[in-house]
């Protein structure tokens, strides 16, 4: 069995993505790692080269900055990398997603277990969403975050990245040829492994800069100017409860956390949970049922 890691990145240093740590976290179980590196001006490509692993293959790409609808450029770049993998499985991580070393064998075991099951398209992971700094996470299974997502997929070229590259869809050959817009959800198995998502931990100034770049992939310049230009710091308000993280981080993150963890303390006034979220959270807490949830997959 062969596992191929794959990802994309552009200006990862400028916008403070832990993309080096992301690659390093799964490299031990990957036979190759394909990464599409967009036209960057901050040394991102050179930083990847310093990992100095023969497993890593860089694909140089030029982002079409005119694509500013729903984050489609992210799916395009994901597909560029996925199309180049040669393994039985593709292990996908985005630039702010890291895997704990304690989960690597579990992931490999899951890949072996379901390798020859033709009914299974991918593997489903649990998520930890860090918010503010490295000390706080969104309370798991709260509304306003996704608790699970697919990050390993079979090397089936009829599978494509979907919308803004959060998940995947599978096309029949006819659908692919006709460019039908309603592809099939992947059928997946959940495994006992977690993605550490360091999405909003940069600090108020650097997080704002990243937000401006990020939202430019969804909106035009007028929207970005109207909604973000007057801000001097990122607004760390959220719609989900935060809890203290008492576990261990992936070892590849140790130096980064030591050097960059800012003094974030969540305040109740900044946590504005919508009434509908409170109601749904209560239902799930009492019954274990999660109604009205959007899923990018079919769990088998």
Order of alpha helices (4+ residues) and beta strands (2+ residues): beta-alpha-beta-alpha-beta-alpha-beta-beta-alpha-beta-beta-beta-beta-beta-alpha-beta-alpha-alpha-beta-alpha-alpha-beta
